[in-house]
Amino acid sequence: MIGFRKRIEKASSGKSRIILANDLDDTSAGILEKKTIANINKLSKYLCAIKFNFHVILPLSDKSLTKINRLAHSKGLQTIADIKLNDIGNTNMIAHTTTLEMWI
């Protein structure tokens, strides 16, 4: 398997070195998926990668995440899961609330 550094170098070769922070702040999985797909389709030619935070990852199903990941890869983009906690209060709240809703 090729490491991330090599993949990101390949994705940015002859293209931009810009990574889109697709940090959408919505709780509707349908809206998150639709906006993310639109961002990939509109902006992929200007990017080398797209990053998703907990706000996007947690509400989406495996099927939606796979669909988004495959679309990004088909456009030559790398995908990055930004899953750190305790960095931004709002991220902690979203992670807590969404995870709690999953178990209730």
DSSP file (Angstrom, degrees, kcal/mol; ACC not computed):
  #  RESIDUE AA STRUCTURE BP1 BP2  ACC     N-H-->O    O-->H-N    N-H-->O    O-->H-N    TCO  KAPPA ALPHA  PHI   PSI    X-CA   Y-CA   Z-CA
    1    1 A M              0   0    0      0, 0.0     2,-0.3     0, 0.0     0, 0.0   0.000 360.0 360.0 360.0 136.5    0.0    0.0    0.0
    2    2 A I        -     0   0    0      1,-0.1     0, 0.0     2,-0.1     0, 0.0  -0.599 360.0-117.9 -77.9 135.4    1.3    3.5   -0.9
    3    3 A G     >  -     0   0    0     -2,-0.3     4,-2.1     1,-0.1     3,-0.2  -0.210  23.9-106.0 -71.0 164.0    1.7    5.8    2.1
    4    4 A F  H  > S+     0   0    0      1,-0.2     4,-2.9     2,-0.2     5,-0.3   0.897 116.6  57.6 -58.6 -44.2   -0.3    9.0    2.5
    5    5 A R  H  > S+     0   0    0      1,-0.2     4,-2.1     2,-0.2    -1,-0.2   0.915 109.6  44.5 -56.2 -45.5    2.7   11.3    1.7
    6    6 A K  H  > S+     0   0    0      2,-0.2     4,-2.3     1,-0.2    -1,-0.2   0.898 113.8  50.5 -66.4 -40.7    3.2    9.6   -1.7
    7    7 A R  H  X S+     0   0    0     -4,-2.1     4,-2.4     2,-0.2    -2,-0.2   0.910 112.1  46.1 -65.2 -41.6   -0.6    9.7   -2.5
    8    8 A I  H  X S+     0   0    0     -4,-2.9     4,-1.8     2,-0.2    -1,-0.2   0.867 111.6  52.3 -71.0 -35.3   -0.9   13.4   -1.6
    9    9 A E  H  X S+     0   0    0     -4,-2.1     4,-1.0    -5,-0.3    -2,-0.2   0.918 111.9  46.4 -62.9 -42.8    2.2   14.2   -3.7
   10   10 A K  H  < S+     0   0    0     -4,-2.3     3,-0.5     1,-0.2    -2,-0.2   0.915 111.6  51.1 -65.2 -43.3    0.7   12.3   -6.6
   11   11 A A  H  < S+     0   0    0     -4,-2.4    -1,-0.2     1,-0.2    -2,-0.2   0.828 114.9  42.9 -64.4 -32.0   -2.7   14.0   -6.2
   12   12 A S  H >< S+     0   0    0     -4,-1.8     3,-1.8    -5,-0.1     2,-0.4   0.564  84.8 114.6 -92.5  -8.9   -1.0   17.5   -6.1
   13   13 A S  T 3< S-     0   0    0     -4,-1.0     3,-0.1    -3,-0.5    -3,-0.0  -0.476  97.1  -3.1 -65.8 119.1    1.4   16.8   -9.0
   14   14 A G  T 3  S+     0   0    0     -2,-0.4    -1,-0.3     1,-0.3     2,-0.2   0.508 130.8  72.8  76.3   3.2    0.4   19.1  -11.8
   15   15 A K  S <  S-     0   0    0     -3,-1.8    -1,-0.3     1,-0.2    33,-0.1  -0.603  94.7 -61.4-129.7-169.5   -2.5   20.4   -9.8
   16   16 A S        -     0   0    0     29,-0.3    -1,-0.2    31,-0.2    31,-0.1  -0.305  28.0-140.8 -72.8 160.6   -3.1   22.6   -6.8
   17   17 A R        +     0   0    0     29,-0.1     2,-0.3    31,-0.1    30,-0.1   0.131  62.1 127.3-104.0  16.7   -1.8   21.8   -3.3
   18   18 A I        -     0   0    0     28,-0.4    30,-2.7    -6,-0.1    31,-1.2  -0.577  44.2-161.4 -81.5 134.2   -5.1   23.0   -1.8
   19   19 A I  E     -a   49   0A   0     -2,-0.3     2,-0.5    28,-0.2    31,-0.2  -0.975  17.7-136.1-112.2 120.9   -6.9   20.8    0.6
   20   20 A L  E     -a   50   0A   0     29,-2.3    31,-3.4    -2,-0.5     2,-1.2  -0.647   4.5-144.4 -79.5 125.0  -10.6   21.7    1.1
   21   21 A A  E     -a   51   0A   0     -2,-0.5     2,-2.3    29,-0.2    31,-0.1  -0.765  13.6-166.1 -85.7  95.2  -11.8   21.7    4.7
   22   22 A N        +     0   0    0     29,-2.2     2,-1.6    -2,-1.2    31,-0.5  -0.363  26.0 157.6 -82.1  59.3  -15.3   20.4    4.1
   23   23 A D        +     0   0    0     -2,-2.3     2,-0.2    29,-0.1    -1,-0.1  -0.563  15.6 177.6 -91.2  73.9  -16.3   21.4    7.6
   24   24 A L        -     0   0    0     -2,-1.6     2,-0.5    29,-0.1    29,-0.1  -0.511  23.1-147.9 -78.8 146.2  -20.0   21.7    7.1
   25   25 A D        +     0   0    0     -2,-0.2     2,-0.3    31,-0.0    -1,-0.1  -0.646  53.9 111.5-117.6  72.8  -22.1   22.5   10.2
   26   26 A D        -     0   0    0     -2,-0.5    -2,-0.0    29,-0.2     0, 0.0  -0.944  53.5-150.5-138.9 157.0  -25.4   20.8    9.6
   27   27 A T        +     0   0    0     -2,-0.3     2,-0.6    32,-0.0     3,-0.1   0.537  68.1  99.1-107.8  -8.7  -27.0   17.9   11.3
   28   28 A S     >  -     0   0    0      1,-0.2     4,-2.6     2,-0.0     5,-0.2  -0.703  59.7-155.1 -84.0 118.7  -29.1   16.5    8.4
   29   29 A A  H  > S+     0   0    0     -2,-0.6     4,-2.7     1,-0.2     5,-0.2   0.887  94.3  54.3 -59.1 -40.0  -27.3   13.6    6.8
   30   30 A G  H  > S+     0   0    0      1,-0.2     4,-2.3     2,-0.2    -1,-0.2   0.912 111.0  44.0 -61.7 -43.7  -29.1   14.2    3.5
   31   31 A I  H  > S+     0   0    0      2,-0.2     4,-2.8     1,-0.2     5,-0.3   0.909 113.0  52.1 -68.3 -42.3  -27.9   17.8    3.3
   32   32 A L  H  X S+     0   0    0     -4,-2.6     4,-2.3     1,-0.2    -2,-0.2   0.928 112.4  45.3 -59.5 -46.0  -24.4   16.9    4.4
   33   33 A E  H  X S+     0   0    0     -4,-2.7     4,-2.5    -5,-0.2     5,-0.2   0.938 114.4  48.2 -63.5 -46.5  -24.1   14.3    1.7
   34   34 A K  H  X S+     0   0    0     -4,-2.3     4,-2.2    -5,-0.2    -2,-0.2   0.922 114.5  44.7 -61.6 -46.6  -25.6   16.6   -1.0
   35   35 A K  H  X S+     0   0    0     -4,-2.8     4,-2.5     2,-0.2    -1,-0.2   0.887 113.4  51.0 -66.8 -38.9  -23.4   19.6   -0.1
   36   36 A T  H  X S+     0   0    0     -4,-2.3     4,-2.3    -5,-0.3    -2,-0.2   0.927 111.3  47.0 -65.2 -45.1  -20.3   17.4    0.1
   37   37 A I  H  X S+     0   0    0     -4,-2.5     4,-2.6     1,-0.2    -2,-0.2   0.903 112.3  50.9 -62.9 -41.2  -20.9   15.8   -3.3
   38   38 A A  H  X S+     0   0    0     -4,-2.2     4,-2.7    -5,-0.2     5,-0.3   0.914 109.4  50.9 -62.2 -42.7  -21.6   19.2   -4.8
   39   39 A N  H  X S+     0   0    0     -4,-2.5     4,-2.5     2,-0.2     5,-0.3   0.913 111.4  47.6 -61.2 -43.2  -18.3   20.5   -3.4
   40   40 A I  H  X S+     0   0    0     -4,-2.3     4,-1.8     1,-0.2    -2,-0.2   0.945 114.4  46.0 -63.4 -47.6  -16.4   17.6   -4.8
   41   41 A N  H  < S+     0   0    0     -4,-2.6     4,-0.2     1,-0.2    -2,-0.2   0.884 120.1  39.2 -64.3 -39.2  -18.0   18.0   -8.3
   42   42 A K  H  < S+     0   0    0     -4,-2.7    -1,-0.2    -5,-0.2    -2,-0.2   0.849 127.9  28.2 -78.7 -34.8  -17.5   21.8   -8.4
   43   43 A L  H >< S+     0   0    0     -4,-2.5     3,-2.3    -5,-0.3     4,-0.4   0.513  84.1 101.0-111.2  -6.4  -14.1   22.1   -6.8
   44   44 A S  G >< S+     0   0    0     -4,-1.8     3,-1.3     1,-0.3    -1,-0.1   0.813  79.3  59.9 -56.2 -34.1  -12.1   18.9   -7.5
   45   45 A K  G 3  S+     0   0    0      1,-0.3   -29,-0.3    -4,-0.2    -1,-0.3   0.676 108.6  45.9 -69.6 -13.8  -10.1   20.5  -10.4
   46   46 A Y  G <  S+     0   0    0     -3,-2.3   -28,-0.4   -31,-0.1    -1,-0.3   0.395 109.2  67.1-103.2   0.8   -8.7   23.0   -8.0
   47   47 A L    <   -     0   0    0     -3,-1.3   -31,-0.2    -4,-0.4   -28,-0.2  -0.744  50.6-164.0-122.9 162.2   -7.9   20.6   -5.1
   48   48 A C  S    S+     0   0    0    -30,-2.7    30,-1.9     1,-0.4     2,-0.3   0.507  83.5   3.4-112.9 -17.7   -5.6   17.7   -4.3
   49   49 A A  E     -ab  19  78A   0    -31,-1.2   -29,-2.3    28,-0.3     2,-0.4  -0.986  57.2-140.1-159.6 164.1   -7.6   16.5   -1.3
   50   50 A I  E     -ab  20  79A   0     28,-2.3    30,-2.2    -2,-0.3     2,-0.4  -0.999  17.2-151.2-133.5 136.5  -10.7   17.0    0.8
   51   51 A K  E     -ab  21  80A   0    -31,-3.4   -29,-2.2    -2,-0.4     2,-0.4  -0.882   5.7-161.3-112.2 137.4  -10.9   16.8    4.6
   52   52 A F  E     - b   0  81A   0     28,-3.0    30,-3.6    -2,-0.4   -29,-0.1  -0.960   5.7-158.4-118.8 134.0  -14.0   15.8    6.6
   53   53 A N  E >>  - b   0  82A   0    -31,-0.5     4,-2.5    -2,-0.4     3,-1.3  -0.400  42.2 -87.0 -98.9-178.7  -14.5   16.6   10.3
   54   54 A F  H 3> S+     0   0    0     28,-0.6     4,-1.9     1,-0.3    29,-0.1   0.822 122.6  68.3 -57.5 -32.5  -16.8   14.9   12.8
   55   55 A H  H 34 S+     0   0    0      1,-0.2    -1,-0.3     2,-0.2   -29,-0.2   0.832 113.5  29.3 -57.8 -32.5  -19.6   17.2   11.8
   56   56 A V  H <> S+     0   0    0     -3,-1.3     4,-0.8     2,-0.1    -2,-0.2   0.853 121.2  50.0 -93.4 -43.5  -19.7   15.4    8.4
   57   57 A I  H >< S+     0   0    0     -4,-2.5     3,-0.5     1,-0.2    -3,-0.2   0.926 105.0  52.8 -68.0 -47.9  -18.5   11.9    9.3
   58   58 A L  T 3< S+     0   0    0     -4,-1.9    -1,-0.2     1,-0.2    -3,-0.1   0.892 108.4  46.1 -63.2 -44.5  -20.7   11.0   12.3
   59   59 A P  T 34 S+     0   0    0      0, 0.0    -1,-0.2     0, 0.0   -30,-0.2   0.750  98.1  87.7 -71.9 -19.8  -24.2   11.7   10.8
   60   60 A L  S << S-     0   0    0     -4,-0.8     2,-0.1    -3,-0.5   -30,-0.0  -0.469  75.6-123.9 -84.1 150.0  -23.5    9.9    7.5
   61   61 A S     >  -     0   0    0     -2,-0.2     4,-2.6     1,-0.1     5,-0.2  -0.345  28.9-105.5 -80.4 166.8  -24.0    6.2    7.0
   62   62 A D  H  > S+     0   0    0      1,-0.2     4,-2.5     2,-0.2     5,-0.2   0.897 123.1  54.5 -57.2 -40.3  -21.3    3.8    5.8
   63   63 A K  H  > S+     0   0    0      2,-0.2     4,-2.2     1,-0.2    -1,-0.2   0.921 109.9  45.1 -62.0 -45.2  -23.0    3.8    2.4
   64   64 A S  H  > S+     0   0    0      2,-0.2     4,-2.5     1,-0.2    -2,-0.2   0.913 113.4  49.6 -65.9 -43.4  -22.9    7.6    2.1
   65   65 A L  H  X S+     0   0    0     -4,-2.6     4,-2.6     1,-0.2    -2,-0.2   0.896 111.8  48.9 -63.6 -40.0  -19.3    7.8    3.3
   66   66 A T  H  X S+     0   0    0     -4,-2.5     4,-2.7    -5,-0.2     5,-0.2   0.917 111.1  50.4 -64.6 -43.1  -18.3    5.1    0.8
   67   67 A K  H  X S+     0   0    0     -4,-2.2     4,-2.1    -5,-0.2    -2,-0.2   0.925 113.7  44.7 -59.7 -46.6  -20.1    7.0   -2.0
   68   68 A I  H  X S+     0   0    0     -4,-2.5     4,-2.6     2,-0.2    -2,-0.2   0.917 113.8  49.7 -65.0 -45.0  -18.4   10.2   -1.2
   69   69 A N  H  X S+     0   0    0     -4,-2.6     4,-2.4     1,-0.2    -2,-0.2   0.912 111.6  48.1 -62.4 -44.0  -15.0    8.6   -0.8
   70   70 A R  H  X S+     0   0    0     -4,-2.7     4,-2.3     2,-0.2    -1,-0.2   0.895 111.6  50.3 -65.0 -40.1  -15.3    6.8   -4.2
   71   71 A L  H  X S+     0   0    0     -4,-2.1     4,-1.2    -5,-0.2    -2,-0.2   0.944 111.2  48.4 -62.6 -47.4  -16.4   10.0   -5.9
   72   72 A A  H ><>S+     0   0    0     -4,-2.6     5,-2.7     1,-0.2     3,-0.6   0.925 113.1  47.4 -58.8 -45.6  -13.5   12.0   -4.4
   73   73 A H  H ><5S+     0   0    0     -4,-2.4     3,-1.7     1,-0.2    -1,-0.2   0.868 106.6  57.3 -65.6 -36.0  -11.0    9.2   -5.5
   74   74 A S  H 3<5S+     0   0    0     -4,-2.3    -1,-0.2     1,-0.3    -2,-0.2   0.761 106.2  51.3 -65.9 -22.4  -12.6    9.1   -9.0
   75   75 A K  T <<5S-     0   0    0     -4,-1.2    -1,-0.3    -3,-0.6    -2,-0.2   0.325 125.1-104.8 -93.4   5.9  -11.8   12.8   -9.3
   76   76 A G  T < 5S+     0   0    0     -3,-1.7     2,-0.3     1,-0.3    -3,-0.2   0.647  76.1 137.8  82.0  15.9   -8.1   12.2   -8.2
   77   77 A L      < -     0   0    0     -5,-2.7     2,-0.3    -6,-0.2    -1,-0.3  -0.683  48.9-136.2 -96.3 147.8   -8.6   13.6   -4.7
   78   78 A Q  E     -b   49   0A   0    -30,-1.9   -28,-2.3    -2,-0.3     2,-0.4  -0.704  21.3-139.1 -89.1 152.3   -7.3   12.2   -1.5
   79   79 A T  E     -b   50   0A   0     -2,-0.3     2,-0.4   -30,-0.2   -28,-0.2  -0.933  13.7-164.4-117.2 142.0   -9.7   12.1    1.5
   80   80 A I  E     -b   51   0A   0    -30,-2.2   -28,-3.0    -2,-0.4     2,-0.7  -0.988  11.4-148.4-128.4 127.2   -8.7   12.9    5.0
   81   81 A A  E     -b   52   0A   0     -2,-0.4     2,-1.2   -30,-0.2   -28,-0.2  -0.862   9.1-160.9 -95.1 113.5  -10.8   12.1    8.1
   82   82 A D  E     +b   53   0A   0    -30,-3.6   -28,-0.6    -2,-0.7   -25,-0.1  -0.757  28.5 155.1 -94.5  90.2  -10.2   14.9   10.7
   83   83 A I        +     0   0    0     -2,-1.2     2,-0.2   -30,-0.2    -1,-0.1  -0.002  16.9 133.4-113.8  29.0  -11.3   13.0   13.8
   84   84 A K        -     0   0    0      1,-0.0     2,-0.2     2,-0.0     3,-0.2  -0.516  38.4-153.7 -78.8 149.1   -9.5   14.7   16.6
   85   85 A L        +     0   0    0     -2,-0.2     4,-0.1     1,-0.2    -2,-0.0  -0.704  66.6  37.4-113.4 169.1  -11.3   15.7   19.8
   86   86 A N  S    S+     0   0    0     -2,-0.2    -1,-0.2     2,-0.2     3,-0.1   0.754  87.7  98.8  62.5  28.2  -10.8   18.4   22.3
   87   87 A D  S    S+     0   0    0      1,-0.4     2,-0.4    -3,-0.2    -2,-0.1   0.750  88.7  19.4-108.3 -39.3   -9.6   20.9   19.8
   88   88 A I     >  -     0   0    0      1,-0.1     4,-1.9     0, 0.0     3,-0.5  -0.999  68.7-137.8-134.5 130.6  -12.8   23.0   19.2
   89   89 A G  H  > S+     0   0    0     -2,-0.4     4,-2.2     1,-0.2     5,-0.2   0.871 104.3  54.1 -54.3 -42.6  -15.7   23.1   21.7
   90   90 A N  H  > S+     0   0    0      1,-0.2     4,-2.5     2,-0.2    -1,-0.2   0.875 106.6  52.3 -63.3 -37.6  -18.3   22.9   18.9
   91   91 A T  H  > S+     0   0    0     -3,-0.5     4,-2.7     2,-0.2    -1,-0.2   0.910 108.6  50.7 -64.3 -41.9  -16.7   19.7   17.5
   92   92 A N  H  X S+     0   0    0     -4,-1.9     4,-2.5     2,-0.2    -2,-0.2   0.908 110.9  49.2 -61.2 -41.8  -16.8   18.1   21.0
   93   93 A M  H  X S+     0   0    0     -4,-2.2     4,-3.0     2,-0.2     5,-0.3   0.927 112.4  46.9 -65.2 -45.1  -20.5   19.0   21.3
   94   94 A I  H  X S+     0   0    0     -4,-2.5     4,-2.8     2,-0.2     5,-0.3   0.931 113.5  48.5 -62.1 -45.8  -21.4   17.6   17.9
   95   95 A A  H  X S+     0   0    0     -4,-2.7     4,-2.1     2,-0.2     5,-0.2   0.919 115.2  45.1 -60.7 -44.4  -19.4   14.4   18.6
   96   96 A H  H  X S+     0   0    0     -4,-2.5     4,-2.5    -5,-0.2    -2,-0.2   0.954 116.7  43.8 -64.1 -51.7  -21.1   14.0   22.0
   97   97 A T  H  X S+     0   0    0     -4,-3.0     4,-2.4     1,-0.2    -2,-0.2   0.926 116.4  45.6 -63.1 -47.3  -24.6   14.7   20.7
   98   98 A T  H  X S+     0   0    0     -4,-2.8     4,-1.5    -5,-0.3    -1,-0.2   0.909 114.5  47.8 -65.6 -42.3  -24.4   12.6   17.6
   99   99 A T  H  X S+     0   0    0     -4,-2.1     4,-1.1    -5,-0.3    -1,-0.2   0.905 111.7  50.7 -65.1 -41.3  -22.8    9.6   19.4
  100  100 A L  H >X S+     0   0    0     -4,-2.5     4,-0.9     1,-0.2     3,-0.6   0.914 108.5  52.1 -61.6 -43.4  -25.4    9.8   22.1
  101  101 A E  H 3< S+     0   0    0     -4,-2.4     3,-0.3     1,-0.2    -1,-0.2   0.824 104.0  58.5 -63.1 -31.3  -28.2    9.8   19.5
  102  102 A M  H 3< S+     0   0    0     -4,-1.5    -1,-0.2     1,-0.2    -2,-0.2   0.839 110.8  41.4 -65.7 -32.3  -26.7    6.7   17.9
  103  103 A W  H <<        0   0    0     -4,-1.1    -1,-0.2    -3,-0.6    -2,-0.2   0.553 360.0 360.0 -95.9  -9.0  -27.0    4.8   21.2
  104  104 A I     <        0   0    0     -4,-0.9    -1,-0.2    -3,-0.3    -2,-0.2   0.443 360.0 360.0 -99.2 360.0  -30.5    6.0   22.3
